[in-house]
Amino acid sequence: MIFKQLENDLILLKPLEAKDFEALFAIASDKEIWTQHPNFNRYQRDEFAVYFRSLLHSNQPYLIIDKTKDMIVGATCYYEYCSTEKSIAIGYTFISKEYWGRNYNRQVKHLMILHAFEYIEKVIFHVRKGNIRSQKALEKIEARFVKEYPDPNSEGGIRLEYQIQKNLFRN
């Protein structure tokens, strides 16, 4: 799969770099962003640093930029690319609270899904069972729930998996 900068009229997904830490942490330091995430302390610098390193080591991390304001509003990434399964996961996404419910998350996912389907057949999303906000966002983009299983990153936590198949995706 070839990873590149992605954009539409509203957003720019620019490859994340180590130098972006401070700008992204300025957004991520809002405690409310992380309340439904398994690592709810990501608003703290040390916890965010762990998350940021995991982003940098994903298949392709992105800054989410509001093109109308030329302003960083969050981050996301592709991860767990599997050439044999022709699949990739999209996630680790967070967006500034002021952008919640304003179509930005949907636009981010749409750009990433369209790009992924140039190369693969299935897009996967993982979400914690208690993260209702993310589950509803996935349902809005017509991701289909496929299974639940113990979260390998959270003792006692449950992870849900959603998928979108290329042949079922309505652009």
Order of alpha helices (4+ residues) and beta strands (2+ residues): beta-beta-alpha-alpha-beta-beta-beta-alpha-beta-alpha-beta-beta
